[in-house]
Amino acid sequence: MKKIFLDTDLGGDCDDVGAVALLNIFANQHKVEILGMTHTTSSLFGPKCIDIVNRYYGRKVEIGVTKRKHFLDDDRFNRFAEKMVLHFGSDLQENEQLPEAYQLMRKHLASLDNGNKLTFVGIGQMNNFAKLLQSKPDGYSSLSGVELMKEKVEEVVLMAGLFHNGSDQVYFEGHPYITEYNIVTDLPSAKYFIEKCPVTITFIDFLTGYQVKSFGPLVKQGDMSHPVTFSYTLFSNGARESWDPLAVYYAVCGEKDIFKRSKRGRVTVDELGNTDFREDERGNHYYVKLKLQEDEVVHILDQLILSDRKVG
């Protein structure tokens, strides 16, 4: 069974909630084992929201946090998270008492034996991954972060980047969209991790999820006891672009259903946050495109989110 570890900036957008829910659904279907989850920003509410979604699906998952202060935690990134915690409640410890994200990653990497490996899924900034790469031997393992990843990580799946590849200018919410959010909101970490990561990275870029607006039927049902309905209603009042759910879907299912992966290549990130993919047999990067029509992908995601309701 595939082992997944998820790193998310849940709170800035509702599609992270959809992604955490989708991963829990796959776990309830016995397709994956969730080893842990970590949060990338300084939000006081994001980790609790992760816990709320996990508990909704009957699961308790160990959660780690960044110890970085004042990082993407002002009101612009709190359109639903605080309200979600007040609405559902969470007994998760405060951030100060939770393990630091990269240390939790090291713990779970070191615990893998018998040749087992995990897949990292990143749907936020890359600060936690960068710290993992920079980490030194500790009580969990005598290996460095780079060595641990080489030995214990199958693949990293990132919702990150914007690969025009000759396409016209992209507009999002009425404005030109040039640099992708997860890259540009912590550019040093993104540049470092993408350049230094010693294992395969597969990118789900902005364009992949841009036209796939999912979970509308669930939200339309209006059941505010469902964390996806609650967050999507407050954030978008309906369906939302599917960037993060598609990253989870690819991490679990691979190419077989809705994706086609590029040839091997290399992604570079410039000083402004622009991303570029070039084919290169020596590279360890790929990106995916949809091989189905957008409405077909929406139907698949919608059926999944409707398939597994509250446990217990």
Protein Blocks (a to p, Z undefined) as FASTA:
>chain_A
ZZdddddfehjamklmmmmmmmmmmmmnopaccfbdcdfbfcfklmmmmmmmmmmnopac
dddddfbehihiafklmmklmmmmmmnopabdcfklpccfklmmmmmmmmpgghiacddd
dfbdfklmmmmmmpccdfkbccdfklmmmmmmmbdcddedjdfkopacddeehiacfbdf
klmmmmmlmmmmmmmombdcddddfklmmmmcghklmmmnopakbmklmmmmmmnopacd
fklmmmmmmmmnmmmlmpccdddddddddfkopacddddfkbccdcdddfbdfklmmmmm
mmmmmmmcceZZ
